[in-house]
Amino acid sequence: MKVLGIIPARFASSRFPGKPLIDLKGKTMIQRVYEGVKKSSRIHEVVVATDDMKIFEEVLRFGGNAIMTSENHTTGTDRCGEVAQLYSDFDLIINIQGDEPLVDFRQLDALIDAFDDEKTAIATLGIRDVSLDDINNTNRIKIAINHENKALYFSRSPIPNFANAKGNPLEIYPYMRHIGLYAFRLKTLIELINLKPSLIESIESLEQLRWLYYGYSIQIIETSIETPNIDVPEDVEKVLAFL
């Protein structure tokens, strides 16, 4: 199975413009993400997909591979899809967020293992390390799964809702939080980027709900590994502490 790792990276982030180029102890964030992905021996090629020439030039500077993409993409998945179509001889595409400078290759390998099952078309990660604050935090995405560890639903709200539960919700139900790394079979990814947006995804602002809406199955791989990402400037200090 031939695996391509794609790192979508854009300059114009609304909450932290230019964050792929910030310095993290002598290396830009995009370089740290790239080098983290390269630690996986299971990924045959890595490429940064960007719409910004400064990011493109930075990747070339440190010896990486980059491709300029359209400025019109609204999601990282769409950006990955544009690049994936140039790699038709690959079987599996992994979407690694460009704000994950501490990405762990073991998570990537776990996603790849999910495709030993020929029925797996999409896989992503979930973690059981959930606090009461996480349950109520709309920036922490919760997952409900079925008996086969396939996603039933993703939500910013607590799922299941514990309004009628007696006692500590965490002692009643094994809540799961989403970690936003995705793997797709190439054919599936091309299909996904051609789907029309759904109302339910716009309400939750979660693109994976589009895939569920159209009947795609998402395999959830449970992990105990979580690394901090950089979403806003205040997150930088948390990451520096790990470097």
Buried (B, 14 or more C-beta within 10 A) or exposed (E): EEBBBBBBBBBEBEEBEBBBBBEBEEBBBBBBBBBBBBEBEBBBEBBBBBBBEEBBEBBEEEEBEBBBBEEEBEBBBBBBBBBBEEBEEBBBBBBBBBBBBBBBBEBBBBBBBBBEEEEBBBBBBBBEEBEEEBBEBEEBBBBBBEEEBBBEBBBBEBBBEBEEEEEEBBEEBEBBBBBBBBBBBBEBBBBBBEBEEBEEBEEBEBBBBBBBBEEBBBBBBBBEBBBBBBBEEEBBEEBEEEE
